[in-house]
Structure formats: C-alpha cells, structure tokens
Amino acid sequence: MNHGMYISASGALTSMHRLDALTNNLANVNTAGFKPHATAVRQRDVARVEDGLPFADSNAMLERLGGGVQLAKTRIGFTQGALRQTGNPLDVGVQGDGFLMIRGDMSGNEAELHLTRDGRLTLGADGTLVQGTTGRPVLGVGNQPISIDPARPVTIDGDGVVKQDGIRVGQLRFVDVPDRQRLTKAGDGLFRMSADALESLMPAGGRIVQGELEGSAVDEIKALMQVQAAAGDARSNLAMIDYHDRLMDRAINRLGRVA
C-alpha cells in the first residue's frame, strides 16, 4: 500500500467536499434568510487506533505520519443576517432568535413541519398566506393556515399577530428550538426538524418586522477566500497523488529492473 497516496487522497476528498459546501454558500449570498454551511476537518486516527486494536502489529514510522484527514460534522451557521426594507406588507424579517413554521409534504397521514427564516410571503389563490418561493402554507398558532382578504390592508406585529382593519385574523407560529444542531436543511430555505427538536419547540425570543427581509448570513468576501483556499488545497493534494503515482511508476519500471 502506498501510504502517502492514501493520505493525499483523504486530503483531496475532504477539500472537494469543503469546496462544494463553500461554493453553495457563495451562490446564496443574495438569498433571503440563507444560513451558510460551516465545514470542519479532523485528523484521522491510524488504522490500529481507529479499529480498536491497540495491540495489533503496526509500523511505528507510518503511524507517526498519521492516518490522513476526514470530515467532521458539517454544521449550519445561524448568524443573524442584515434586515433590509422592501415595502411589501407581506414580507417579514426575523430579528433575533426564531423561525416561521411552514407546512411541508405529507408523511403518512400527517404533513411534515418545517422551519424557515425566509420571510418572503404572499397569498395563494384561495387567500391563504404562503411562502413566496414554494407556495407552501405558512402556519399560524395551532398549525392552521392563515386566510387573508386581499382587498384589505394587512398589519403584522412583532409577535406575528396578523390584523386587517384592526381585527385579528391569525397569528404566525413563531418558534425556536433549544439546540439548532438538531435542524437540517431541506432545500428552498427550509429546515427539517428531528423528532426531539419538534417536541422541544418553544416560543421565539426574537421579533418579526413587517415590510423587511433578513438577508443572507454569508459574508461574500470571506466566502470567496474560503472557496479559493479549498480549491488550492484540492489542487495540492491531487498534485501529491500524481507525484506518488510517478514515484511508483519509476520504482516498478526502472528501479525494479533486473540487469
């Protein structure tokens, strides 16, 4: 086994994964409510340690070289994005902690529940308040859709209470989860909750701002530099693989010849 080639391959694979995640962050620099992925890499244990065989025969010199690298858990960064005014009364920005509740696809006899920070809302054909990008219903307290008369002005206060002509017509379900790492991305600006996260939902500590949207939490300059660094790491590791391949070729076809 060419130990150096395997170490270089582990570096190339982790670098390419980082590159995929970071370029996706950069592509969403203008997406409302977008939260970036934060990748991490950790040192991989040598095979004897990784396999739980502390007394197995090994090569001390190779162990000092290490086992290469591998990906640690990719996390979502929930940094607050900047709010910007839009003037659209159905746009709502989230300031501080909290998420809007969105009804997802049916799973068995029940609809999945998702969370989002993307406050681009609009009205469906039946007057139901829906997410503008997907058309999925935005849920109110009790997990029921909110119906709005399109002919009357709408006000939404900091707690998500929706009124028309001073009359309350519903309240956005505005919630938070104690452990944000129990959330995973479901696409379209939605977050999928684990079962324990769904059971531990609590009232949000932030507030809703009508007529504004939360921007992407991606720092475009930092994201661009991270993409360049990951691409450079991938190129370096691929170059090392090629170098080891040429060394093996020389060892087999030149040094291994018998005069």
Secondary structure, DSSP 4 states (H G I P E B T S, - for coil): --HHHHHHHHHHHHHHHHHHHHHHHHHTTTSTT---EE--EEEPPPHHHHTT-TTS---HHHHHH---EEE---EE--PPPPEEE---TTBEEEESS-EEEEEEEEETTEEEEEEE---BEEE-TTSBEEETTT-PBBBBTTS-B-B--TTS--EE-TT-EEEETTEEEEEB-EEE-S-GGGEEEEETTEEEEPHHHHHT-EE-SSEEEETEEE-----HHHHHHHHHHHHHHHHHHHHHHHHHHHHHHHIIIIIT---
